[in-house]
Amino acid sequence: MRTVPLFPLNTVLFPGGLLPLRIFETRYIDMVRECMRSGDGFVVVAIRQGAETAADADFFEIGTRAEIIDWEQRADGLLGILASGRERVRVLSHQRRPDGLLVAEVASLEEWPPVELPVEYASLSGLLDRLLEQLGAPWSHLERSIGDAAWVAGRLVELLPLDLRIKQELLEEDDPLQRLQRLRAAMMAAQNP
């Protein structure tokens, strides 16, 4: 268990994924400063109900610990960071600091060992490859593990326009092959409403 800052967002980050963020709230600027100084990360949790800027947003208890791998002062005056997902975690308890930042006790979730992408999902790896190239930097420079079922599923869930609850359910799925199967079913359902 460890104590880390929480960053509730309307997105889901998987281990191995990238998340560019524009930081403008004082509590998160301070969080970034603390993370850069300590070398520790923060946990991205998807919002179940409420807004990203709301103090009382309700969030899911499974999220992903992220580390800041790059930052820049943007032309619009905001702080831009690039975070990389490291590991899935469970939020055990949380509290709000006086500055408004949420901090939580989290425990790492055990991950399956890498599973080779089955042949029947080869089209998904092709789709992902095309998506990463079309998106450009930083995704086009991402070190790829196209043969790893969990990596392929994670990147597609992050990038495809799926409902946030479906993305969260897929993050919570432990088995990479089940995650792929459920992802393909969600993609088919989205194509044929």
N, C-alpha and C positions, 0 to 999 in steps of 0.2 A: 504494500500500500504506500501511496505517496500523495502529497498535497500539491495540486496544480491549479492554475487559473482555468476557468471554463469560458468558452467563447460560443454562446448559443447563436446559431445561424439557420437560415432557411436553405440549407444544403447538407449533404452527407459526404464525408471524406473517408476513404478507405486507406489502409496501409499501402504505401507505394504510390499514392496519388499526389497530385499537386493542387494547391489552392492559393490563387492570387487574391489578395485582399487589399482594399483601400481602408485605411484606419483614420478615423476622424474624431471619435469620442475620446475624451481625456482618459477615461479608465482603461481603454485599450491601448492608447499610446503609452501609458505607464506600464501596462502589462508587457508590451513589446520591449520596452526598455529593460524591465526586470528579466525577461527571457533571454535577451541578448547578453546581459551582464552575467547571468547564472549559467547559461548554456542549456537550461531546461526548456521544455516546451510548454504547450497549453493543450487543452482538450477541446476539440470541436464536437459539439453536440447539436443535433437537429432539433429545431423548435417544433413542439407538438401543437402548441397554441400560443398566440400572441405575436408580437412584432420583435424584430431584432434589436430595436432600440428601447424596447419596453423593459422596465426594471423587474416586472413580474412574469416574464415569458416562461411558459411551462415547456420543459424539454425532455427528450427521451434519455433514459439512463445508460444506454450504450452509445459510445462515441469513439473517436479516434484521437490518440495523442499525436500532436503535430510539432515539428521543429521548424524554426525560421531558417531558411537556407539562403535567402537573399532579401535585400531591402533597398528602397530608393526614396528620395524626396521627390514627389511627383510635381509636374508643372502646375497642377491645380492647387498646390500647397499641402495636399494630403500626403500621408506616409503610405507608401506601397510596400507590401511584404509578399514574399512567396514562401508558403509553408509546404512541408512535405509530410504526408501521413506516415506514422511509424508503427503504431500498434493499436489494436482495439482495446478499449477499457470499459469497465463498468463503474458508474458513479455510485459510490456507497453512501455518501452524505455530502451536503454542500451548505455553504453559508455566504452571505453577502458582506463584503468588507465595507467600512465607512465610505470609501471612495466609489462604491457601487459595483466593484468587480466581484464576480462570483468566483469562489475557490472551492475545490472539492477534494475529498479523499477518494482516490480511484484505485482500482485493482486491475492489473493486466488480465486479458482473456487469453486463454491458450489457443494457439493457432494450429491448424492442420499442417503437416509437412507439405511441401510443394507437390501438386498433383498434375501430371501431364495432361494437357488439353486433349480430350478425346476427339477423334476424327470427325464425329458428327457435329462438333462445334467449330470446325475449321472456318466456316463462313463468318462466325463472330470475330475471329482474330483478323480476318481480312477487312471486315467492317471497321474494326478498331484501328487498324493500321491506316486506313484511308482517313478516318476521323482525325487522328493525331497529326497527320500531314496537313490536312485542311485547316486545322486550328492554328498552326504555326507555333511560334515560341510562346511559352516555354514547353508546351506539350510535344512539339516535334523533336525536341532535344532530350526528351525523357528516355532514360535507359529502359529498353523494352524487354519484357519477359513474355513474349507472345506464346511460348509453349507452356506457360503456367496457368492453369485454370483459374486460380484465385486472382491472379494479376489481371487477366483478361476480363473477368467478370467485374472486378473492382473498377477498372477504368471505364468500362461501358456504362455501369450504373452511374458513375460520377458524371459522365458526359451526355448521356441520352436524356431527352426531356420526359422522364418518368415522374409520376406523382411522388412527392416527398415521402409519404407513408410507405410506398412500395420500396423506395430506395432504402429507407430505414429497416424494413423487414429483411431486405437482402443483406444489409450490413450485419444484422443480428444472426443471420444464417451461418452456422459454423462450417458446414460441409461445402467445399468449393464446387463440387459437382452438383449438389442440390441447388446451390446459388445460381449456377449456369442454367440449370433446367428451369428454375423459377424466373430467371431473367428472360429467357427465350419466350416463356409463356406470357410474361408481362408485355414484351415487345409485340407479340402476335395479337394480344388483346387490344393494345393501343392502335394497331393498324386496322383492326376490324371491330370498331366499337359497336 
